[in-house]
Amino acid sequence: MAKSFENEHPIKAFGWATRDTSGVLSPFNFSRRVTGEKDVQFKVMYCGICHSDLHQLKNEWGNSKYPMVPGHEVVGVVIEVGSKVEKFKVGDKVGVGCMVGSCRKCENCSVDLENYCPRQIPTYNGYSLDGTFTFGGYSDMMSFEYFGLDKPGMHIGVVGLGGLGHMAVKFAKAFGTKVTVISTSANKKQEAIERLGADSFLISRDPEQMKAAMNTLDGIIDTVSAVHPILPLLMLMKSHGRKLVAGSCIGGMKETQEMLDFAAKHNITPDIEVVPMDYVNTALERLLKSDVKYRFVLDIGNTLNKK
């Protein structure tokens, strides 16, 4: 006789979920399986809010399942480990990104590309009811390294100064490069130079500034997702310069760990706005309007009210 859902998922859990494409979140009780021999159970303390959450909540990518408890930038403290777990112990601080499992046997998994595993279990829409810096930081750092823009002395342009852009500035400076921030917003100049450490700042809508900076950059990291002119940016580069227009299917565990180790070594941390759990819908509305500096983080451990 097959086990009932309640027997297979006896652990009571609590979160905030959306029930439909409205994307509005509200308290939600659900059940999860017991901790398996290869599982790590942890108490969620904080969770970042990414624009990907908006896409998933509203089913803009066409693969959402409801009800949905979002979140893929999760950190917490381990409270239980399975009998075959070797790398983690109770009390460890851990993070979870966009995936929670892979087959570990296929060609992609064998070369540390679990993010391309055909049997990958994503944090969103996973059938196992698994829980939900690990994402955005990877995109920036691996772009520099993969495309050879991490050499000390290079002059790198960073287009956009949002969640990804401000981390790109920090990683670029840690690599030892000269950094010019390129933005449409003149009011971000002081922040870019005095707080984030950029060497110079260009207003992309100012033809004179752009003309004066022609042929000065070895490469450009463009973090702006909105439609914007590309040709003026290309004119900024030296001969054989590189402007990156590249996709990123998150990162495997090895690459993500390398990014975290590099960030720890160079004391790189994101600039965040910490908000309570019941502020989440307002935070999503503000994120849609780009009204955040530079990333929202939910303080789940201290503010999640289960009543």
N, C-alpha and C positions, 0 to 999 in steps of 0.2 A: 504493500500500500504506500502510495506516494505521500511524502510529508507535506503538511499544510504550509502555507506561506508563514504563518505565525510560528510554527515549529522551526522552520529554517531561518527565520529572522526574529529571534526572541528579544533582542536588545532594543530597548526604547531609546529613541533619539529625538532631538529637537533642533529646529533651524528656522530660517525664514525662506519661504518659497513663493514663486509665482505659479498660478494655476492656469494661465492662458497667455496669449500674445500681448496682453496689456502691459506685461512686464512689472506690474505692481507686486511688491513683496509683502507678505504678512506671516505671522507665526504659524509654524507647521510641525505637527507631530508625525514621526514616521518610525519604522523599525529597520534594524540592520542585523546582519548575521553575527554570530559569535566570532571572536578573534581566532583565526585559523593558525595552523602551525608555522606558516610563513608570513603571517600578517603582523603589522605594527599598528597598535591603536594609540592615538594621541588625543589630548585635549586641545581643541582649537583655541588659540589665544588671539590671533590677529588674522585678518584677511584683506588683501588689497582689492580695490575695485578697478577693473580694466574695461576699456571700451568693448572688448570681446564679450563681456558680461551683458552689455546692452544688446549686442547682436543676438546672443543666445536667448536672452529673456524674451525678445520680440520675434524669435524665429526668423530672423533676417537671412540666415544661412540655410534655412529649410530643413534642418535636422534636429530641431529641439523636441524634447519629450516633456510632458507635463504630468503632475506637478514637478517643478524644478527648483532645487536648492543650488544657487549659483556659487561661484567662487573658484579661482584656480591660482591664487597667490596666497597660499595658506601657510601659516607657521603655528607651531604649538609645542607641547611637551608630552613625551611618550609616557603612557600610563600602563601599557601592557604589551608584551611581545610574545609571539608564538614560540614553540619549543625548538624550531629550526632556524630562528632568526639569530644571526651572528654579529651583524654590524651595528645593531642598536640595542640600547638597554633602557629600562625605566628611568626617567628623569632627563633623558637627552632632549635637546631642542632640535626640532626637525621641520622641514618644509615640504610642501607638496605643490607641484606645478600643474601643467595641463594634462598629465596622464598619471594613472595609478597602477598600471600593469602592462606587461608585454610577454610574449612567449619565451623570450631569452634563448631561443634555439635557431631562429631563421637567419638568413644572410645578413639582414640589417642589424639584428640584435648582436650578432657575432662581432660586428665592428663598431659597437657602442652607438648605434643609431636606432635605439629603441623607439624613437619618435616616428620612425617609418615602418614599424612592425605592422603587418597586415592584421594581427590579432591584438593590437594595442587596445587597452581599456582606457578610454579618456576620462578625465575628471567629470566632464559633462556627459550626461546620457548613458553612463555605464549601467550595465544590467545587474551588476553585483551590489548595487546600493552602497558603494564605497563613499567615504566622505568626499568632500570636494578636494619681486626682485628676481623669483624663479623664472619669470617670463621676459619682461622688458630688458633687464640687464643682460640676459643671454643674447638677445637680438643685437644689441649695440656691440658688445665685446667681440662676438664671433664675426661680425661684419668687418671690424678692423683687422682681425687676424687673418681671416680667410682670404681677404682681398689685398693683403699686404700693405695696409695703411697704419701699421703699428710701429713703424720704425722711428726711433728718436731723431728729432730734427726736422721731420716732415712738417709741412704746413697743411693742416686739415680744416676744411670748412664744415660746420654743422648747421644744417638747415632746419629751423624750427626749434623752439625752446619749450617744449611741453614735457610730458612724462618720459618719453624716449630721448628727446633732445638734451635735456639737462643731464641725464646719465651718460650720453655720448660725450659731452664736454668733459665730464669727470674721468671717464675711461681714457679719452684721448690725452688728457694732461698726464695721467698716470703712465701712459706709454712713452711720455717724453716728447710729445709733438707740440707744435705751435697751433693754437686753435683760434679760428675766427667764427663767430656765431653770425648766421645770416637769418634775418627775420623781417617780417613786415611791421612788427611792433616796436617803435622807437623807445617805448617806455620799458623795454626789457634790457636795455643796454647796461644800466648800472648793475642790475642783478647778474647778468652774464659775466661781466668783467670783475666786479668787486666781490661777489659772493661765490660764483662758480669757478672763477679763475681763468676765464677766456682771455686771450691776448688782445683781441680786437673785435669789433662789431660792425656789421654792415646792414643798412636798411635796404632790403631788396627792391623797394619801390622808388628808391632815390637813384636816378640814372647817373648822376655825377659820382656818387660813392661807388656804384658798381663799375663804372668806367675806370676809375682810379685803381680798382683792385683787379683789373684784368691781368691774366697770366701770372697769378701769384700763388695758386693753390696746387698742392700735389694730389689732393683728393677731396671728395665731398661725401659726407654721410647725410643723406636727405631723409629726415624723419617725419616729413609732412605727408599725411595721407590724403588731404584734400587736393583737388585739381589746382595746379599752379604752373606758371611758365618755367620751362626747363632750359631753353636756349640761353637766357641771361646768366644762368648758373654755369653752363658749359664754358662761357667766355671767361670765367674767373680762373680756369685751370691752366696750368703750364702745359707745354707739349708732353704728351703721354700721361697726362693726369687722368684720374679715374673718378667718375661719379657713379655711386652705387645705386642701382635700381634692382633690388634683389628680394626674392621672397624668403621667408623663414618659417619652416614648419617646426616651431619650438626648438627644443634641443634634447639630446640624449642625456643620460645621467652623468657620463664622464665630462662632457662639455659644460654642463650646468655646474658640476662640482668645481671645475677649473675656474669658471667665472666667479663663483663664490669665494674660492681661495684667493684669487687675484684681488677681489674687492676687499677681503679682509686684510690682506697684506698691505694694501695701499690706502686703507681706511676710507673706502668709497661707500657712501650710504646715500640712498635716495632722499630727496626732500619731500616730506609727506604732511598731510593734514589728517590727524587722527580724530575719528568721529565715533559716537556711540552707535550701537546696533539699530536703535529705533530711528536713526537719522538716515538710514540707507536709501529710502525712496527719494528724499531730498538730494542726497549725494548723487544719485543716478541722474536726476534732473539737471543738476549743476554740471555734471560730467558731460552731458549732451550739449551744454552750452559752452564747454571748455572753461568753466568757472571753477578751476581747481589749481592749486600750486603745490606740487606738480602731480601728486597722486593721493587719492583718498585711501585710508586704511581704517577698517572697522575694528574697534576695540571689543572683540567678542568676549574675551575672557572676563572682562570686568563689567560689561554692560548688557550681556544677553539675559533678558528676563524671561523665564519659562512660564510665567503665570499667564 
